[in-house]
């Protein structure tokens, strides 16, 4: 947890604060309006509190302003009403460890609309029978409708309710910085632990870990049952949906979340089409060795398969190498997937390729993805999971999707 250093403050002009140093030292790098008076830099107290994620109070009796150390408790208080627990019967048909004869499993969700729409992970609701959603006030609801997208690991569920408090999805995660303080809220281990909160910092951005799209890495404690819950910044905005963690002996606090940008892309497709209609190049692509092991690279992607008539018409063939799409360099499958979020099937893109030793540009009409992305993810998971949950000889470990945790003694009432 980042702590704010001590700074000399002087209250003046009613609501102005003079601080030594730079007032815009907030994690987001916010620029604040300021005035220089007698060598001191004065900024508005409310503006500074908003930027730093703090609060404070002025004592007129002694002329002092008391600044709080942080906003985590207030963030948790504000966001918790938008977080739900989701519980149901596991599809495995087996009694879970610990002797739970009810064979229950659970996860977490986030309310996004007042009329009962909730976002969660696809792996939370997959195979979950007789599912019940429990809101923060203890009310239970059945699921009346749902959409699921295993490729992004996102799902929408609907409950028959009104007047719910929706969470605020961050407009963008582009300004997110490593080291920025974040909070995770969810239902870890036991369903009785609903709305548990842990805090930490953003550990990394644009991570490619067994996923079709880039993820946010944080060191917040994400335990089984936290899947589908929010990762929140100090403005109270949901910047991500928690989806998986690295799980192995000797590894701690390596959790991953789906960025709000991807969440909005997927749920927008759900509401518009009832499914995610992804644009596809209609090509099977193979990453370079450097891209596979995570080295910085601009190596092209090799075409291994032609899966659309449009690609044939564009004179693309197996063995060609892909460098860029509409002028944007791509070196990994995730680069391609992220870029194609901005396009729809049927649109035309320009691809820069090497074919028979020549650098050429092709006009390619995008098709609708029919599961090629999902197949490549699954094959990648299979190869990594073969290492087991322990550290492999090459130092690799398998990430674990913290899916619906087998409920321990949990009960629900309707």
N, C-alpha and C positions, 0 to 999 in steps of 0.2 A: 504494500500500500504506500502510495506516495504521500509524504507529509509536507505541508506548506511550511517553508522556513519562516523564522521570525523576521518581521519588518517593522521599522518605525512608521507609525501612522499619525497623522494630525488631521483632526476634523475641522473643516472650515467651510464658509459659504453655504451653510445649511446642510447640503447633501453631497459635498465634495470631499474626497479623501486624497491626501497626499501620501505617496508611498515612495520609498527609496528603491531604485531599480526600475524595471520595465513593467508597467501595469498589464501589458498584453502577454504575460507569461503563462496564460492558461494553456491547457493541453491541446486545445484546438488552434492556438495561435491567433486568438481573436484580437483585432485592433480596436482599442477603445478611444473615444474622444477625450482629450486631455488639455489642460492649461498649465503653463509654467508661470508660477507666481513666486517671486523672491527666491528663485533657484529650486523651488519644489514643484513636483509634477502632481497636478490635481486631477482626479477622475471621479465620476459619479459612483457613489457607493453601490447603488443597485446594479449598475452596469458591471462593476468589478465582481460582485457576488455572483452574478449570472455567468460571467466568463470563467471564474475560478471554481464554480460549484460550491460556494460557501454561503453563509448567511451571517447576520450580525445584528447588534442593537446598540443604539446611542444612548449614553447615560448623560442627561443634561446637568445632573447635579455635580458631577466631577469632570465633565467635558471629555469623556473617553468613549471610544467605540470598541466594543468587544466583537472580535471576529471568530467565528466557529472554525473548527479544523476541517470540516468536510460535510458532505450532504448525503452520505450513504444511508443513514436511517430514514431520512425524508424520501429519498428515491425509492427505497423498499416499501415504505408506507404508501407512496403514490401509485406504484406499479402493481403491487400485490393484488388489488381487486381485479386486475385484468388477467391474472394467472389462474389456471384451473388444473385440477388433477383429472386424469382419465384412467379408468380401471375397468377390467373385464376379464373374461375367461381366456386363458391361453389356448392357442390352437394345437399345442403339442400333445395334449391329451395325457400328459404324464404328471404325476404328483411332483411338485418342486421340492428341492432340498429344504429341510427344516420341517417337513411334515405338514405342509399346508394342503389339507385335503380339498380345499376349494379351487386349487390350481389357478389362482388369480395372477394377473400381470398388470403393470401400470406404467404410465408416463405422464407427461405434462403438456399443456397447451396454452395458447395466448389468445385472448379475445381481441378481434380486430374490428368487429362491428357491433353496434348496440343491440341488433336483432338476433344475436346468437351465433354468428360465424366465428370460428376458432381455427387458428393455424397450429399445426403440430408436425411431427415427423411422420413420414409414410410408414416407417418401421414400427411406430408406436401402435397404429391402428391395424396394421396388417395381421389378419387372422384373429383379431380380438373379438370374441363373442360376447353378446349381452353387455356391450360397453355402456358405462355410465360416466357422465361428466359431473364433477363436483366443483362448484364455484367457491370463492374464498369465504363466502358467508355461510357455507355448509349446505347449500341447496343442491339437490341431485337432479340430473336431467338425462333422459335417453337421447341417443343420437338419431336425428331424423333424416339426415342427408350427409353425404361425404364424397370427396374427390381425393384421389391419391396419385402421386407421381414418384415412383421409386427412383427414377433417374436423379432427381434433385433431393430425394428423401424428404419431400414436403407433402403435406396433406391438409385439406380443409374439412372440418366437421361442423354440422349445424345442430343446434339445440333449440327447442321451442321456448324461447325466453325473450324478454324485451327490457329495455332500460339498463342493459349491462354497460360497464365502463370499458371502452376499448383502449388498448394500448396505442401509443404513438410510435409508428414505424419511422425511423430516421429517414430523412429525405434522400440522403446519400451517405455512403461510408467512405467516400473519397478523401475526406479530411481526417479520417481516423488515423491516429498515430500510435506507434509502438511505445509502450510505457503509460498510455492513457488508462486511468482507473475505470474499471467496469464491475458490474454486479450480475451474478447469475441467480435466478430464482427458479425453484422447481420442487420436485417431489422425490427426494433421494431415498433409496433403499426401502422404506416403508411408506405406505399410503397415509399413515398417521402423521408423517412429517411434511405434509403439504405446505407450500409457500416457505420453504427453507431458503435462506439467502447466503451466498458466499461472495466475497469480493476479491479482486485481484487486479491484474493489469493486462493489457493487450500485449501478448508475447511476440506475435508475428502477423503479417498480413499476406494475402495472396498465396496462401498455402495450397498445394495440390496433394491431397491425401485421400486416396481411394474415393474420389468424388468426381463428378462431371464438371463441377464449377469450383472456383477458388473459395477458400474458407478463411475465417479469422481464427487465429490461435490465441488462447488466453491461459493464464495459470489459475483461474478460478476453479475451485473444486467442483467438478462435474461427475456425479456418481450415477450408478444405474437408477433410472427413474427420472433423471433430470432431462432426458431427451424430450424435445419439443418445447422446452421452456425458453424464456428470453435471456439474452445477454444485453445488458442495459448500460448506457453511459450515464454520466452524472447529470445530464439534462433530463433524465427520465425517459429517453428515447430508446426503443428496441433497435439495437444495431445488428442483432443476429439471433438465429434460432439454434440452440444447442443441439448437436447431432451425434458427436462421437468423441472418443478420447483414446489416447494411447494407454494400453493396459499391459503392464509387464512388471516383473519384480525389479525394483530399483528405479522405476520411472514414476514421477509424481507430477500431478497438476499440468498435464498436457491435453487440454480440451480444445475442441474445434466447433465452430459455429457457422451456420450458413448466413452470409451477409444479407442485410435488409434489401439491398438492390436485387439480389436473386429472389428473395422471398416475394417482393412486389411483382417481379416479372412472372413468377409461377402463379400466384393467386390471381393476377390480372388475366392470365390465360384461362384459369378455371372459371372465373366469372363470365368471361366472354364466350368461351367455346365449350366449357364443361370438361376440357382436357388441355394438355399442353401440346400445342402444335409447333414443334421445333423445326426450324429451317436446317437443312442438311446439304452438304456438298455432294452427297451421293458417292462418296469415296471411302474406302478403307484406308486408314493412314497409320504409318509406323513411325514412332518417335526415334530420334537418334539415341545412341548410347548415353551421350552427355545429358540429354533431357531426362532420360529414364532415371539416372542416378542423382539428378538434381544439380548438375553443374551449370553455370551460366553458359548459354549457347545461343547461337543464331543459326544452327544447323537446320536444314529444311526437313520437312516431313515427307516420307517416302510413300507413294501410292502403292498399296498392296492389293486393292480390289476395286472394281468398278461396280457400283450398286444401283446406278440410275441411267436411264436412257439419255438424260440431259448431259451427263458427263461424257457419254460416248459421242453425242452430237458436238460437244465442245472439243473433241479430238484429244481427250485426256486418256492416257492408257497406263497400265501397270508399269511400275518402274520409274515413272515421272516423279519429280520432286517439287513440293509446294513450298514457296517462300513467303508469299503474302496474299492477303485478301483485301481488295479495295485499298491497297497501299499500306495496310497494317501488317507488320511482320508477325509470323506465327512460327513457333518452334516446338509446341506441344499440343496434345489433344485438347487440353484445358484452354489454351490460347484460342483455339478454333471455336470451342463451345461458348466461351465468353463473348467472342466477337459476334457469333451468330445469334445471340440474344437480341441484337439490334435489327434483325431481319426477319422477314416472313417467307414461308414457302411461296415460290412463284416469282420472287424478286431476282434480278440479275446482278451478279457481282463479277468483278475483274480479278482473276487469279494470276499471279506471277509464278511461273513454273520453269523448271529445267526439263527439257524433253530431247532425248537423243543428243545430249551435249549442248543444245542451244537454249538460251533464255528466251522464253516466249510468254505472251500474255494471252489468256483465254477468257472469253465471256461465258460464264456458267450460270444457268438458271437453277436456283435452289429448289430442292424437293422437300417433302415433309419427311422428317426422321421417322423410321419404322423400327427403332430399337437398336440401331447400330451402336449408339453411344452406350446404352445400357449393357449390351453384350461385352463391350470392351472393358467397362468398369467391373463387371462380374468376373471376367477372366483375370483382371488385375488383382482382384480380391482373392481369387483362388490361389494365385501364385504366391501372394504375400502370406495368406493364412497358412500355407504349408509350412511356414516357419514356426507356427504355434504361437502361444501367447508369451513365451519367454523370449529373451533376446537371442537372435540368431548369431551364427558364427561371424557374419559380416557386420554385426552390430545392428541389424535391422530388427524391428519388432512389428507386430501386426496391430493396426488400430482397431479398436473395438467400438461398434455402434452401441451406445448405451441405451438399448431399446427398452421396451416395457419390462420393468424389473418385476420378477416374481414377488407378489405381495406377501408380506410376512404378517400373518395374523390380522390382515385388514378386513374390515367389514364395511358394507355400504347399505344405505337405506334409501328407498325411493319415496 
